[in-house]
Amino acid sequence: METLRIATFNTWNCQGPFDNRLPSMVAGLRALGADAILLQEVFAEVPSGLDVSAHLAGALGMNTVYAPARKKLRKLNDVPVLSHSGLAVLARGPIGAHESVHLPDDERDGERLGQMVQVKVRGVDVVIGNVHLSHLPGQDNLRRRQLACLADNLKRFAGGKLCFAGGDMNAPAGHDIFNALDDFTPLAVSEDGMRTTLNPVGGKQPQTGIIDHLFVSDPNGRVREARVQVALHQPDGVHGVFPSDHRAVIADVALE
């Protein structure tokens, strides 16, 4: 059997102690040894400058494809910079065709994209759907429509290949918005005692539950088992900062 390690991680754009968080992200993601990583809130200066997806890919020896989104001024080390907060996929193997699709959105929340990427990891052709759903409270119907849009496009794009979908869903495990992913099976977090995929910010532990998720669509019946865990939930040993306000969710998926 071949085992693929797939991870999803919200990088928290340029917020918090960014100059300390960036090397902590590199170290944490390197330790994961993932074959493919779905990234959300990926900071990139406009028109040129720091691109976090390219920085991480270079440090980890991976390939990347970036989907810029949500262009606006953000403060980087208290200095306003024009930037994107987009989506990216990192892969150890070659990256093939890729598309971004515009999802239903709300002007209060800004642009929302779904990213679809073909990759080859460990000799296996895989399609990845990467998404960051709306954070607006009380907007489960919007999140449901966003997921349905992504799922419809993934059916077209995947062409019957093994497909992983994941990202920051802003909804807890088991929520009925995930019915929109009717061809997908959830890869549920199994780590004992883990009740959230958010790290403490400002000394307070969020109570929003597990909101970062991975799913698999396996039309050819290759998946035999999957183990899912949470990582990047410890502060670094130098500055005491977390890599992000989110934790990484990792799935080890054994294929026939």
N, C-alpha and C positions, 0 to 999 in steps of 0.2 A: 504493500500500500504506500502511496505517496501522501504526505501531509503538508498542507498549505497553511501558512500562518497569515491571517488577514487582520488588520487593525483599523480602528477608526479613532480619530483624535481631533478635538476642537482646540486650535492653537491660541485662541483669545486675542486675535489680531495683535495690536501693539500696546495693549493695556497692561497695567501693573508695572512691576520693576522689569521692564522688557530686556534691558541689557544683561540682566542676570538670568532671566527666564530662557533666553535663546540658547545659551550653552547647556542649560539644564534640559531643554527639549532635545537637543542633539544627543546628549548622553543617555537620556531615558529611552529615546527611540532606537538608538544604536543597541542598547541592551535587549530590546525586544526581539531583534533579529527577524522582523516581519518580512514576508515576501511582497506584500502590497499594503499600503497605508492610505486610508481615506482621510483627508484633512479638510477641516472647515475653518472659517474665519482666518483665512491665510492673508497676511498683510503683505502688500507690495506698494512701494512708492511709485507715483506717477509724475512724469513720464518714464523716468528711470531712477534706479537707486536700489535699495534693499528689497529683495524678493525672497520672502521666507521659504517658499517652496523650493526655489533654486538653491538657497543656502543649505536647507536640510538635505536635499538630494545630493549635493556635492559632498557634504560631510558624511553621508551614509553610503555613498557609492551606489546610488539608485538613479533611475530615470524618473522624470516627472512631466506632467502636463497640467497647466494651470488654467483655470477659468475665472477671469477677473469679474468682480461684481461689486455693487454697492459703493460706487465712487463718491468720495466726499473728503472733507478735511477731518483729519484725526490728529490727536496730540501724541507725538513720539518724543518721549523725554521732555514733556511740557512745551514742545515746539509744534505748531500746527503744520501738518504736511498733507498734501493731496495724495490720496491713497485708495487702493482697493482692499476689500475684505472678501476674498473669493474662496473658491474650492480648488483642491489639487489632489491628484493621485500620484503616489510614489510607487515604483515597482522595481524589483531586482532584475526582471527580464525586459525584453523590448516592449515598447508601447506602440500599438497599432492605431486603428481608426479611433477618433474621439469626437464627441459632440457635446454641446451645451444646449439645454432647452429652457425656455422661460416658463416658470411655473406661475399659477395664479398668485396674485400678491395683493397687498393692502398698502396704500400710500403712507400709512403710519409706520409701516414696517420696512418699506423699501423693497428693492429688487431681490427676487429669489430665483435661483437657478437649480437645475438638476444637471449633473455632470455624468456622462456615460463614456467609458473608456475600455478599449480592448487591450488586454495585456497577455503575455505569455510568461508564466512563472513555473519553474521546475518542469518545463516542457509541456505544461497544461495551458490550453487556451481558456481564458477566463474573461468575463465581462464584469465590469464594476459600475454600479450606479451610486453616486455620491450626492448627498443632499444635506441642506441645513434648513429645516422647516421654520415657519414663522414662530416668533417668541411671544406674540400678542396673547394676553390672557383672554380666556373665553372664546377663542377662535379655533375650536376643534374642527369645525366644518371647513375652514380654510386649510388647515393642515391636512385634512382628509382629501380635499381636492388637489392639493399639491402632491401628495403621495400617489393619488390615482393618475395624475398627469405623468409623473415619473414612471410608474408601472407600465402605463400604456406605451410610452416611448421605449422603455427597456425591452418590451416584448418584440418590438420592431427591430431594435438595434442588436439584441443578443443573438437572434437567429438560431435559437435552440442550444446555445452554449451554456455551460455552467456559469451562473450569474450570482454575484454578491451585491446586495444593496445595503447601504448603511449611512450613518452620519448622526448628526445632532438633530433628533426628532422633536425635542421639546414636548414630549408626551411620555408618560410612564409605561413600563412594560405591561402588555395585556390590554392596553387601551383599544377601544373599538375603531380608532382611525386606521389601525393597521390591517383592518379588513380590506382596505384598498389594495394591499399587497397580496392578492388572493392566490397567486402562483408561487409565493415565497413562504419559507418556513423560518420562524424566528430562531436565532441562535442565542439562547437566553443565558445571562450571566449566572454562573454557578458558584462564585467564590463565597465561602461562608462569611456571614456577617456584613457583606457589602450591601448597603441600602441606598446608595446614591452613586452617580457618576460625576459628581461635582466635588471639587476641593474647597476647603475653607478659604474665604476671602475676607480680610479684615477681622480674622479671628473667629468668624461665625461659620458653622457648618450648615450649608443649605439642606433643606429637607424636601427637595423636589423629586426625590426618587431617582430611578435609573432612566435617564432620558437619551442616552447615546446607545444606539442599537446596530446590530448586524443581522441580516437575513440572507437566506440562500434559496435560489431556484435551481433545481437539479433535474432537468428533464430526462437525462439519460441514466439516472439512478446510480451515480458514481459515489455519492457521499455515504460513508459507512458510519461515521461517528464524528462528533464535534465537542470540543471542550472550550468553554468561554470563561475568561477571567478579566479582572480589571487591574490596570497597572498605572504607573506615573501618579500615584497617590501619596507619595512621600516627598517632603521638602528636600532640597539638595543639602549636602553636608558642608557647603561653604558659606552660602548666604542665607540659608533657611527659607528659600522661596520654592514654591511649587512651579513645575514647568508651565502650568496653565490653570485656569479656574475649572477646567474639565479634566477628567481622568481618561485614559485610553481604554478602550474595550478591545480585547484580542480573542480571536477564534482560531483554534487549531483544528483544521478540518481534514479528516482522513478520507482519502479517496480510494476506491477499488482499483 
